[in-house]
Amino acid sequence: MSLINENVIPGNHGKVFSTNAKSIHDLEKIRAKILELKGVKNVLLDLEVFPREFTIHTSKLITINEIEEKVLATGFHAIQKNAFEL
């Protein structure tokens, strides 16, 4: 594994995750839980796709495991999408 695959890198490109949450209420719970992590700038929800996706932008390096644990605490799962092409 690499730095890019195991972490959300600070910057404006963010990292996209899929989730099994369906309702807006559940997605807002996930957003609130992720925003508790120090260094998370914002969480953008994409309600137009299925499964639902969200993009996380950070101001510091945050591990994928930290994000997955926060989402699991809401009763849902988060799976990172493939790394962007360089």
N, CA, C and O atoms as a GROMACS GRO file, in nm:
protein
  344
    1MET      N    1   0.085  -0.118   0.000
    1MET     CA    2   0.000   0.000   0.000
    1MET      C    3   0.090   0.124   0.000
    1MET      O    4   0.209   0.118   0.032
    2SER      N    5   0.030   0.235  -0.036
    2SER     CA    6   0.109   0.357  -0.045
    2SER      C    7   0.044   0.468   0.036
    2SER      O    8  -0.066   0.455   0.088
    3LEU      N    9   0.116   0.577   0.046
    3LEU     CA   10   0.067   0.693   0.119
    3LEU      C   11  -0.066   0.740   0.063
    3LEU      O   12  -0.156   0.775   0.140
    4ILE      N   13  -0.081   0.741  -0.067
    4ILE     CA   14  -0.205   0.790  -0.130
    4ILE      C   15  -0.321   0.694  -0.105
    4ILE      O   16  -0.434   0.738  -0.085
    5ASN      N   17  -0.295   0.565  -0.105
    5ASN     CA   18  -0.403   0.467  -0.086
    5ASN      C   19  -0.448   0.454   0.059
    5ASN      O   20  -0.562   0.414   0.084
    6GLU      N   21  -0.363   0.487   0.155
    6GLU     CA   22  -0.395   0.467   0.295
    6GLU      C   23  -0.436   0.594   0.367
    6GLU      O   24  -0.471   0.589   0.485
    7ASN      N   25  -0.432   0.709   0.299
    7ASN     CA   26  -0.459   0.837   0.363
    7ASN      C   27  -0.536   0.930   0.272
    7ASN      O   28  -0.540   0.914   0.150
    8VAL      N   29  -0.600   1.030   0.335
    8VAL     CA   30  -0.657   1.141   0.260
    8VAL      C   31  -0.551   1.250   0.263
    8VAL      O   32  -0.513   1.297   0.370
    9ILE      N   33  -0.505   1.289   0.146
    9ILE     CA   34  -0.398   1.387   0.132
    9ILE      C   35  -0.458   1.527   0.135
    9ILE      O   36  -0.558   1.552   0.068
   10PRO      N   37  -0.399   1.620   0.210
   10PRO     CA   38  -0.450   1.758   0.210
   10PRO      C   39  -0.448   1.818   0.070
   10PRO      O   40  -0.358   1.791  -0.009
   11GLY      N   41  -0.546   1.900   0.043
   11GLY     CA   42  -0.553   1.966  -0.088
   11GLY      C   43  -0.695   1.975  -0.137
   11GLY      O   44  -0.790   1.939  -0.067
   12ASN      N   45  -0.709   2.024  -0.260
   12ASN     CA   46  -0.844   2.047  -0.312
   12ASN      C   47  -0.899   1.931  -0.394
   12ASN      O   48  -1.012   1.940  -0.441
   13HIS      N   49  -0.825   1.822  -0.412
   13HIS     CA   50  -0.878   1.709  -0.489
   13HIS      C   51  -0.961   1.615  -0.402
   13HIS      O   52  -1.054   1.553  -0.452
   14GLY      N   53  -0.930   1.602  -0.274
   14GLY     CA   54  -1.008   1.520  -0.182
   14GLY      C   55  -1.001   1.371  -0.212
   14GLY      O   56  -0.927   1.327  -0.301
   15LYS      N   57  -1.080   1.295  -0.138
   15LYS     CA   58  -1.088   1.149  -0.156
   15LYS      C   59  -1.236   1.113  -0.155
   15LYS      O   60  -1.312   1.159  -0.070
   16VAL      N   61  -1.276   1.029  -0.251
   16VAL     CA   62  -1.417   0.989  -0.266
   16VAL      C   63  -1.440   0.854  -0.200
   16VAL      O   64  -1.359   0.762  -0.215
   17PHE      N   65  -1.551   0.843  -0.128
   17PHE     CA   66  -1.592   0.720  -0.062
   17PHE      C   67  -1.734   0.686  -0.104
   17PHE      O   68  -1.815   0.775  -0.132
   18SER      N   69  -1.764   0.556  -0.109
   18SER     CA   70  -1.901   0.508  -0.129
   18SER      C   71  -1.955   0.464   0.007
   18SER      O   72  -1.878   0.426   0.095
   19THR      N   73  -2.087   0.469   0.022
   19THR     CA   74  -2.148   0.426   0.147
   19THR      C   75  -2.280   0.356   0.120
   19THR      O   76  -2.342   0.376   0.016
   20ASN      N   77  -2.321   0.272   0.214
   20ASN     CA   78  -2.449   0.204   0.202
   20ASN      C   79  -2.564   0.284   0.262
   20ASN      O   80  -2.678   0.238   0.261
   21ALA      N   81  -2.536   0.403   0.314
   21ALA     CA   82  -2.643   0.491   0.363
   21ALA      C   83  -2.723   0.542   0.243
   21ALA      O   84  -2.666   0.568   0.137
   22LYS      N   85  -2.854   0.556   0.261
   22LYS     CA   86  -2.938   0.597   0.149
   22LYS      C   87  -3.008   0.730   0.173
   22LYS      O   88  -3.018   0.812   0.081
   23SER      N   89  -3.057   0.752   0.294
   23SER     CA   90  -3.136   0.873   0.319
   23SER      C   91  -3.046   0.993   0.347
   23SER      O   92  -2.932   0.979   0.390
   24ILE      N   93  -3.101   1.109   0.321
   24ILE     CA   94  -3.027   1.233   0.347
   24ILE      C   95  -2.995   1.244   0.496
   24ILE      O   96  -2.886   1.288   0.533
   25HIS      N   97  -3.089   1.204   0.580
   25HIS     CA   98  -3.068   1.209   0.726
   25HIS      C   99  -2.946   1.125   0.766
   25HIS      O  100  -2.863   1.171   0.844
   26ASP      N  101  -2.936   1.004   0.713
   26ASP     CA  102  -2.822   0.917   0.744
   26ASP      C  103  -2.691   0.975   0.691
   26ASP      O  104  -2.588   0.968   0.758
   27LEU      N  105  -2.695   1.031   0.572
   27LEU     CA  106  -2.574   1.092   0.514
   27LEU      C  107  -2.530   1.213   0.594
   27LEU      O  108  -2.410   1.238   0.608
   28GLU      N  109  -2.625   1.289   0.647
   28GLU     CA  110  -2.590   1.404   0.732
   28GLU      C  111  -2.527   1.357   0.863
   28GLU      O  112  -2.437   1.423   0.914
   29LYS      N  113  -2.573   1.244   0.917
   29LYS     CA  114  -2.511   1.188   1.038
   29LYS      C  115  -2.366   1.149   1.009
   29LYS      O  116  -2.277   1.173   1.090
   30ILE      N  117  -2.344   1.088   0.893
   30ILE     CA  118  -2.208   1.050   0.854
   30ILE      C  119  -2.121   1.175   0.840
   30ILE      O  120  -2.008   1.178   0.888
   31ARG      N  121  -2.174   1.278   0.773
   31ARG     CA  122  -2.099   1.402   0.756
   31ARG      C  123  -2.060   1.462   0.891
   31ARG      O  124  -1.944   1.500   0.911
   32ALA      N  125  -2.155   1.469   0.983
   32ALA     CA  126  -2.127   1.527   1.115
   32ALA      C  127  -2.020   1.448   1.189
   32ALA      O  128  -1.933   1.506   1.253
   33LYS      N  129  -2.026   1.316   1.179
   33LYS     CA  130  -1.928   1.232   1.249
   33LYS      C  131  -1.788   1.251   1.190
   33LYS      O  132  -1.690   1.258   1.264
   34ILE      N  133  -1.778   1.258   1.058
   34ILE     CA  134  -1.648   1.277   0.993
   34ILE      C  135  -1.591   1.414   1.026
   34ILE      O  136  -1.470   1.428   1.044
   35LEU      N  137  -1.677   1.516   1.034
   35LEU     CA  138  -1.629   1.651   1.064
   35LEU      C  139  -1.573   1.662   1.206
   35LEU      O  140  -1.507   1.762   1.238
   36GLU      N  141  -1.596   1.562   1.291
   36GLU     CA  142  -1.537   1.560   1.425
   36GLU      C  143  -1.386   1.536   1.419
   36GLU      O  144  -1.314   1.572   1.512
   37LEU      N  145  -1.339   1.477   1.310
   37LEU     CA  146  -1.195   1.450   1.296
   37LEU      C  147  -1.119   1.581   1.276
   37LEU      O  148  -1.156   1.664   1.193
   38LYS      N  149  -1.014   1.598   1.354
   38LYS     CA  150  -0.931   1.718   1.340
   38LYS      C  151  -0.861   1.715   1.204
   38LYS      O  152  -0.796   1.617   1.168
   39GLY      N  153  -0.875   1.825   1.130
   39GLY     CA  154  -0.811   1.835   1.000
   39GLY      C  155  -0.906   1.819   0.883
   39GLY      O  156  -0.868   1.846   0.769
   40VAL      N  157  -1.031   1.776   0.908
   40VAL     CA  158  -1.128   1.765   0.799
   40VAL      C  159  -1.187   1.903   0.773
   40VAL      O  160  -1.244   1.964   0.863
   41LYS      N  161  -1.173   1.951   0.649
   41LYS     CA  162  -1.225   2.084   0.612
   41LYS      C  163  -1.371   2.076   0.574
   41LYS      O  164  -1.452   2.156   0.622
   42ASN      N  165  -1.407   1.980   0.489
   42ASN     CA  166  -1.548   1.965   0.452
   42ASN      C  167  -1.574   1.826   0.397
   42ASN      O  168  -1.484   1.752   0.359
   43VAL      N  169  -1.704   1.793   0.395
   43VAL     CA  170  -1.750   1.666   0.342
   43VAL      C  171  -1.862   1.698   0.244
   43VAL      O  172  -1.966   1.751   0.283
   44LEU      N  173  -1.841   1.666   0.117
   44LEU     CA  174  -1.939   1.693   0.012
   44LEU      C  175  -2.016   1.566  -0.018
   44LEU      O  176  -1.956   1.462  -0.047
   45LEU      N  177  -2.149   1.573  -0.012
   45LEU     CA  178  -2.235   1.458  -0.040
   45LEU      C  179  -2.278   1.459  -0.185
   45LEU      O  180  -2.314   1.563  -0.239
   46ASP      N  181  -2.274   1.343  -0.250
   46ASP     CA  182  -2.324   1.329  -0.387
   46ASP      C  183  -2.449   1.243  -0.382
   46ASP      O  184  -2.441   1.121  -0.369
   47LEU      N  185  -2.565   1.307  -0.392
   47LEU     CA  186  -2.693   1.238  -0.382
   47LEU      C  187  -2.744   1.189  -0.516
   47LEU      O  188  -2.850   1.127  -0.523
   48GLU      N  189  -2.671   1.215  -0.623
   48GLU     CA  190  -2.715   1.180  -0.758
   48GLU      C  191  -2.672   1.040  -0.801
   48GLU      O  192  -2.720   0.990  -0.903
   49VAL      N  193  -2.583   0.978  -0.728
   49VAL     CA  194  -2.532   0.846  -0.767
   49VAL      C  195  -2.576   0.740  -0.666
   49VAL      O  196  -2.610   0.772  -0.552
   50PHE      N  197  -2.573   0.616  -0.709
   50PHE     CA  198  -2.599   0.505  -0.618
   50PHE      C  199  -2.495   0.398  -0.644
   50PHE      O  200  -2.476   0.360  -0.760
   51PRO      N  201  -2.426   0.346  -0.545
   51PRO     CA  202  -2.442   0.384  -0.405
   51PRO      C  203  -2.397   0.527  -0.380
   51PRO      O  204  -2.316   0.582  -0.455
   52ARG      N  205  -2.451   0.586  -0.275
   52ARG     CA  206  -2.421   0.726  -0.242
   52ARG      C  207  -2.271   0.742  -0.220
   52ARG      O  208  -2.202   0.650  -0.177
   53GLU      N  209  -2.223   0.862  -0.252
   53GLU     CA  210  -2.081   0.892  -0.236
   53GLU      C  211  -2.064   1.022  -0.160
   53GLU      O  212  -2.152   1.107  -0.158
   54PHE      N  213  -1.948   1.035  -0.097
   54PHE     CA  214  -1.910   1.161  -0.036
   54PHE      C  215  -1.762   1.183  -0.058
   54PHE      O  216  -1.684   1.088  -0.068
   55THR      N  217  -1.724   1.310  -0.066
   55THR     CA  218  -1.585   1.349  -0.088
   55THR      C  219  -1.536   1.424   0.034
   55THR      O  220  -1.604   1.515   0.083
   56ILE      N  221  -1.420   1.387   0.083
   56ILE     CA  222  -1.362   1.449   0.201
   56ILE      C  223  -1.241   1.532   0.160
   56ILE      O  224  -1.153   1.484   0.089
   57HIS      N  225  -1.238   1.658   0.205
   57HIS     CA  226  -1.122   1.746   0.186
   57HIS      C  227  -1.062   1.773   0.324
   57HIS      O  228  -1.134   1.796   0.420
   58THR      N  229  -0.929   1.769   0.331
   58THR     CA  230  -0.862   1.785   0.459
   58THR      C  231  -0.754   1.892   0.454
   58THR      O  232  -0.709   1.934   0.347
   59SER      N  233  -0.714   1.936   0.572
   59SER     CA  234  -0.603   2.030   0.584
   59SER      C  235  -0.478   1.961   0.637
   59SER      O  236  -0.372   2.022   0.646
   60LYS      N  237  -0.492   1.833   0.673
   60LYS     CA  238  -0.376   1.754   0.716
   60LYS      C  239  -0.399   1.609   0.677
   60LYS      O  240  -0.510   1.571   0.638
   61LEU      N  241  -0.297   1.528   0.686
   61LEU     CA  242  -0.304   1.387   0.652
   61LEU      C  243  -0.394   1.313   0.750
   61LEU      O  244  -0.374   1.321   0.871
   62ILE      N  245  -0.495   1.243   0.699
   62ILE     CA  246  -0.586   1.164   0.782
   62ILE      C  247  -0.593   1.024   0.723
   62ILE      O  248  -0.608   1.008   0.602
   63THR      N  249  -0.583   0.923   0.809
   63THR     CA  250  -0.584   0.786   0.758
   63THR      C  251  -0.725   0.742   0.718
   63THR      O  252  -0.824   0.790   0.773
   64ILE      N  253  -0.730   0.652   0.623
   64ILE     CA  254  -0.857   0.594   0.578
   64ILE      C  255  -0.923   0.522   0.695
   64ILE      O  256  -1.045   0.526   0.709
   65ASN      N  257  -0.844   0.455   0.779
   65ASN     CA  258  -0.899   0.383   0.894
   65ASN      C  259  -0.974   0.475   0.989
   65ASN      O  260  -1.079   0.437   1.041
   66GLU      N  261  -0.922   0.595   1.014
   66GLU     CA  262  -0.990   0.690   1.101
   66GLU      C  263  -1.129   0.724   1.046
   66GLU      O  264  -1.226   0.731   1.121
   67ILE      N  265  -1.135   0.744   0.916
   67ILE     CA  266  -1.263   0.779   0.852
   67ILE      C  267  -1.358   0.661   0.858
   67ILE      O  268  -1.475   0.678   0.891
   68GLU      N  269  -1.309   0.543   0.826
   68GLU     CA  270  -1.394   0.424   0.828
   68GLU      C  271  -1.451   0.399   0.968
   68GLU      O  272  -1.567   0.360   0.981
   69GLU      N  273  -1.370   0.421   1.073
   69GLU     CA  274  -1.417   0.402   1.210
   69GLU      C  275  -1.527   0.501   1.246
   69GLU      O  276  -1.624   0.465   1.312
   70LYS      N  277  -1.512   0.626   1.203
   70LYS     CA  278  -1.615   0.727   1.230
   70LYS      C  279  -1.746   0.690   1.162
   70LYS      O  280  -1.853   0.703   1.221
   71VAL      N  281  -1.738   0.644   1.038
   71VAL     CA  282  -1.860   0.606   0.964
   71VAL      C  283  -1.922   0.480   1.026
   71VAL      O  284  -2.044   0.472   1.038
   72LEU      N  285  -1.841   0.383   1.065
   72LEU     CA  286  -1.893   0.262   1.129
   72LEU      C  287  -1.968   0.295   1.257
   72LEU      O  288  -2.063   0.225   1.292
   73ALA      N  289  -1.928   0.400   1.328
   73ALA     CA  290  -1.996   0.441   1.451
   73ALA      C  291  -2.140   0.485   1.423
   73ALA      O  292  -2.222   0.486   1.515
   74THR      N  293  -2.172   0.521   1.299
   74THR     CA  294  -2.309   0.560   1.263
   74THR      C  295  -2.392   0.440   1.219
   74THR      O  296  -2.512   0.453   1.198
   75GLY      N  297  -2.329   0.324   1.207
   75GLY     CA  298  -2.399   0.203   1.164
   75GLY      C  299  -2.391   0.177   1.015
   75GLY      O  300  -2.459   0.087   0.964
   76PHE      N  301  -2.309   0.253   0.945
   76PHE     CA  302  -2.294   0.237   0.800
   76PHE      C  303  -2.148   0.206   0.767
   76PHE      O  304  -2.063   0.204   0.855
   77HIS      N  305  -2.122   0.183   0.640
   77HIS     CA  306  -1.987   0.152   0.593
   77HIS      C  307  -1.941   0.260   0.496
   77HIS      O  308  -2.022   0.326   0.431
   78ALA      N  309  -1.810   0.277   0.488
   78ALA     CA  310  -1.748   0.368   0.391
   78ALA      C  311  -1.636   0.292   0.322
   78ALA      O  312  -1.550   0.233   0.387
   79ILE      N  313  -1.638   0.294   0.190
   79ILE     CA  314  -1.536   0.226   0.112
   79ILE      C  315  -1.475   0.329   0.017
   79ILE      O  316  -1.546   0.391  -0.062
   80GLN      N  317  -1.344   0.346   0.026
   80GLN     CA  318  -1.279   0.444  -0.061
   80GLN      C  319  -1.282   0.398  -0.206
   80GLN      O  320  -1.271   0.279  -0.236
   81LYS      N  321  -1.298   0.494  -0.293
   81LYS     CA  322  -1.292   0.465  -0.436
   81LYS      C  323  -1.145   0.465  -0.476
   81LYS      O  324  -1.060   0.508  -0.398
   82ASN      N  325  -1.114   0.418  -0.595
   82ASN     CA  326  -0.976   0.411  -0.642
   82ASN      C  327  -0.909   0.547  -0.641
   82ASN      O  328  -0.974   0.651  -0.657
   83ALA      N  329  -0.780   0.545  -0.623
   83ALA     CA  330  -0.701   0.668  -0.623
   83ALA      C  331  -0.710   0.734  -0.761
   83ALA      O  332  -0.727   0.666  -0.862
   84PHE      N  333  -0.699   0.865  -0.763
   84PHE     CA  334  -0.704   0.940  -0.888
   84PHE      C  335  -0.583   0.908  -0.975
   84PHE      O  336  -0.478   0.867  -0.924
   85GLU      N  337  -0.598   0.927  -1.102
   85GLU     CA  338  -0.488   0.902  -1.196
   85GLU      C  339  -0.390   1.018  -1.192
   85GLU      O  340  -0.430   1.134  -1.189
   86LEU      N  341  -0.262   0.987  -1.190
   86LEU     CA  342  -0.159   1.091  -1.190
   86LEU      C  343  -0.108   1.114  -1.329
   86LEU      O  344  -0.021   1.198  -1.350
   0.00000   0.00000   0.00000
